[in-house]
C-alpha cells in the first residue's frame, strides 16, 4: 500500500513494531476530526469540530472576507486544535475523503507541513477512504490492517 503523503511514496517501514497505543489515527472531514489515541479495538475517539460557531465570523473585519454564505473559517481555527491534540502521538495515520480543495485531509497534511513540520514527519500514511458509513471500530480495523506486519517473502 503506497501513501501519497509519505515522503518517498513507499510503504511505511514502521508497521506494528511500535506498540498499538503509540499509533494514532485521525479521521478528518469538513464536519469533524476524530482522533483515536490508539488503534486498539474499542478505542473511543476525541472529537474536534471545525470551529466554534460563536467565533465563526468574529475575525472578519471587512467585506473582502465574505463570499455570500460561502465563508470558510481560517484553517488555523480547525487545524491548530487538532495538531495540539495529536502532539503526544508516536506515529500517525490519517484518513480522509475528497480530493484537492475538497479534501480536508490533504489540507491538514499540508498545514502540518508548514506549521508543525516535526509532527508532519510522524505521519506514516494519509489515505482516502469513504468515511460516511464507517463505524469507529471499522476505522480502527483499517488502521490495524495498515500497520499489520508484512511477512517476509521467501527467496
C-alpha angles and dihedrals in degrees: 000000000000124000117217089205099047108105095244097027090239132127113280115260092205099076117147094330083103118069113260092244089063091054112083129191127210117191107190136182136148092281102049149333118241111205118198112193090203136018091226116126112271097022110151119222130235110228122222117188122211096247145343104264090219091057098039097104099018096097097054110094103172139034096259087074093062129077106182101277095328094096114146120201121243107276089233090066090062106024100044094059090048091050090049091051094050097043093104092053120120097203129000136214117188126201123193143148137225128046136256115347089354090064113088087185093059091046092048093049090049091047091051090050090056103035104025107022094163090055091045090057089063092063110111094181145350109207132185112228137160099258098172099092101020120115123222091253090052090052090051091049090053089050092050089049090052090053096040110126114259108234114236113259117238114242 
